Amino acid sequence: NPFNKPPTPFSRIKEYWIEDCQKKVSLNDMSQSTLRFNKENINIFYNWYQPNYGDKSVDRITTTEIDEFRTHRIQQGLSPNTVSINLRTIRGFLNYCVKERYIDVSPFNSDIVIPKYQSRLTDEVLLNGDWKKFYQTIENSLDSKNKRPEDLEWSTTLDWYNLNWFKGIIWVMSNTGMRGGEVRILKWKKSS
């Protein structure tokens, strides 16, 4: 098609797409968290793709390569929900490439199976006594006079007890039902 743009490297179009997403945020057509997800997930794909296939033109990205990425992410042991987010971001990026005439047809087609959403199992959710113990620990941690309890088995990976900003996020999540990303994008205003 003579009206298509000349072949352009993946890395450059990736940056154009991110800039387009940033414009949408400034126009309130996209949320900051969607922009962040798009940036993170297209970079995950690019960082896998570039060492394997080079920074070739987006019109040379194939369905097989995208499916190889899907398989790679699954083999890393990631949840179906994470792999789904990765793939939906790639699909959105390639739809942008079609719209902007970098490619005629998206290689992201029905041959690429996006994993279905899977809800958490009930054994992954804190219930009854476990929830009360968790909540009480969060409440107690907010008072800086309280020392970290010695019996905190589940806090060995991150020394969160000394991170006030983290405790605040967990407290808000526990009291509102908000997700971490929703709490992180809150804007605080001082009242007079």
Secondary structure, DSSP 8 states (H G I E B T S, - for coil): -TTS----BHHHHHHHHHHHHHHHHHTTSS-HHHHHHHHHHHHHHHHHHHHHH-S-BGGG--HHHHHHHHHHHHHTT--HHHHHHHHHHHHHHHHHHHHTTS-SS-S--TTS---------GGGS--HHHHHHHHHHHHHHHSTTS---TT-GGGSS--GGG-HHHHHHHHHHHHH---HHHHHT-------
